[in-house]
């Protein structure tokens, strides 16, 4: 991409919450990308039946669900990509074996990419505010239609691709949805 083309693409994409680095061209050299578990935060409002323990469990499950859903989504559309995506089980096993799974948030993304033996990593955060207590099908619409959630409330998803060599964030998206999701 030419710098002028990148500026124009950034202007259009910024309306959708997407930002490209001026070093976006580096992605053409990537062979393998790993999708890391997402950080998750669920806030349940107006629920007398959902305990803090249930929310913590749902957050852990949601972290896995987002990682797997993103992997499946990318694999379903893999013919449009020039990179391979590391198997989720391999990614998580390496992180666990190297003691990085519990300290990911304090470890630079380029160091995680190095430990995983990949050219870049996709990281992200998913936060969901729900009114009520139902927590089913939260992530499916996130990746398939851009809507986040399955109940009334608010949700936010942030994702970025970080290059291992430079440590640069080469692509980023921040989205927020409000309303009733079904």
Secondary structure, 3 states (H helix, E strand, C coil): CCHHHHHHHHHHHHCCCEEECCCHHHHHHCCEEEECCCEEEEEEECCCCCCHHHHHHHHHHHHHHHHHHHHHHHHHCHHHCCCEECCHHHHHHHHHHCCCHHHHHHCCHHHHHHHHCCCEEEEEEEEEEEECCCCCCCCHHHHHCCCCCCCEEEEEEEEEEEECCCCCEEEEEEEEEEEECC
